[in-house]
Amino acid sequence: MRSTRRSVLRAVGAAGVCGVAGTAAARGRSTRSDEGAWTHTYDADHTEYADAVTRTSDGYLLAGRSSDDGDTLEYFVLELGPDGDRRWATAFEHDVRGTVEAVVAAPDGAVVVGTDLGPRDAVTASWTPWAAKVDDSGVAWTYGKDRDAVERDHVLGGATRAGDGDVVVAGFVGLSDADAWMLRLAADGSTTREDTADLDRSSTFRDVAAVGDGGVVLGGSVGGPQDPTARLVRQAADGTTTWERTYDGAERPRLADVRSVAVDGDGFALGTTGVTGGDAGPTVARADGDGALRSTAYLFASPATAVGAVAPVDGGYLAGGNFVLEDSEHDYWLAAVGRDGGVRWAARYADGGYLGGLVGDGAKGLFAGSDGDDAVGRRFDPAGAPWEPAAESGGGTTTAAGTTSGTDGGGASQSNGSEAGDAESDQPSGSDDESNSSGMPGFGVGEAAAGIAGLELLRRRRS
């Protein structure tokens, strides 16, 4: 059964977290092409979405949902080998409406993390975090909070496995006056540490990446939803702050938040929201090991989407996200950016699909999401747009040369990303012209009406 993107945003589940003993019966199919590219589909006779992906030592883990007309019937985890063949898959149920936000590789399995949005028949309910350790025989343990004891909603962002073995979960509590929040779970699911920020202004964590011996780097924002500022924090295993960076307006474009973080050698790849000329849009940045920005690439203007994932690959980064408004709810986008901030290509897809996550694997990238019917994992060559965009709503492809094909016309200029020349400088150099847009055309009129704060609620609402 095929459902719409609106149904994707209305995921619901079914009772406690109960594992299905043994391997899920869903069908898997792998197709391969030359030079290491392949596609694997997961089909459980409903509509499946892979919402999260991560690498293992020699393969990939995907986690997501099996849905029927927007009602989530079960959640699943599957492990794929380097050639796309399925190693194992397990399905399990959950008794409340919920999201899958991240999957983390763990010894002999995976830890899935998400947000519980409350019982399906509830008019109002607190949003709480949930996690489950899953292996090829079912669910080994679960984590959750007593909903009646929670005073403020929890919204989860990302998760990672730290060097000391803890699973670190990042997010925030409170939908309006938010406070950044972090949770560390031990290998048995018990709580090692839980911290909520106590700042004099709103703050969020959106993603987390493991560094060092148990340390992490967390990305998010400080400031209210109308005027947020991007923030990057490095913490040691004991929760002490090693350093903290805020990007408070001297950058071009101004960075409003950090939504995705990935380790890139001795630095970091950041998926951010940039603002230039009053227009918000997905932006990819590179930071050094101390959090100082070294390059930025403002991809295009649209407050109806954000960077959902950023992934280092050879020579640069992959990034992507979903559109959420009425005239674009079936669309997603992908882009490749060099480490110098130059946009190599960007493509918008209106094929009924969905982006759940991206990971890099040297010369290849791995896309996890849905084709509108089945969950898919696609390993592809990031040298160019990996499959042909379907140019609905005037979508098109921006190439490395800066030319655009699409139905709305309009020229495109290559992103004005730049490399910082002064090693002591905290800010990247760049043109005095604040416009770094790649000029991707064809966004619907309604997309300009939503702000960054409204976008987050649209993406998270499941009822």
Summary of the structure (lengths in Angstrom):
residues: 463
radius of gyration: 20.3
end to end distance: 19.8
largest distance: 60.3
contacts: 1761
relative contact order: 0.12
helix: 6%
strand: 51%
